Amino acid sequence: MANPEKTIEVPRAQPQKETMLDKTTRVVKQINDEDAHKRYEKSAKLRKARFEKEADQPVESIRSKSGRARCRR
């Protein structure tokens, strides 16, 4: 067993200070994440509205729109 009097304590490394580039990168990532979250919420809302609208339409009118793929040249 090790003698407690002879144990060596390893000094902990101090965290490095945040540079201006690190601050800018952090802020840009935060802004991009917020924008992505807003876009996702908006897309989900629009998708839900579209599904509700299509659920009210008869099946025949939905199938008539798929004829566009056959006319492609």
N, C-alpha and C positions, 0 to 999 in steps of 0.2 A: 504494500500500500504506500501511496505517496504521503510524504510528510506535509501537513497543511502549511507549515511555516516555509516550505521550500517551493510551493506552487508559484508558477509564474503567471501573472495576469497579462493578457495580450491587450494592448491599448486598442480601443475601438476606433475605427476610421470615422472621421468627421464627414458628414454629408457635404458635398460640394455645393457652392453657391450657384444659384440659377443665373445663367447668363442672359443677356438680352435676346439672343437667338432662341434659347430655351423658352423664355417667356412668350415670345412671338409665336413659336410653334404651338405651345400649349393653348394660347388664345385662339389661334386659327383652327385647331382641332376642335375646340369647344364650339366655335361658331358653326363649323361644318356639321358637327353632330346635331346641333339644334336645328339647322336647316334641313338635314336629312330626316329628322324626327317630324318636323312640320310637313314635309313632302309626303312622308309615309301616312300620316294621319289624313291629309287631304286626299290622297289616292284611295285610302280605305273608305273614306266617306263617299267619294264619287263611285267607287266600285259597288258599294252597298246600294246606292241610289239606282245604279244601272241594273243591278240584279232585281231590285224591287220593281222597276219599270218593265223589265223583260218578263217577270213572273206574271204581270197583269196582261201581257199580250198573248193572243192565241199562238199555238205552235206553228201554224201554217205561215203566218206573217214573218216569223223568225227564220224559217227555212228559205223563204224567197230571197233573203239577203245573201245567201251563200252562193247564188248563181254567178256572182262577180268573179269567182275564182276560175270558172270555166271559160270566161270570155278573155282571159289573159292571153296575150300573143307574144 
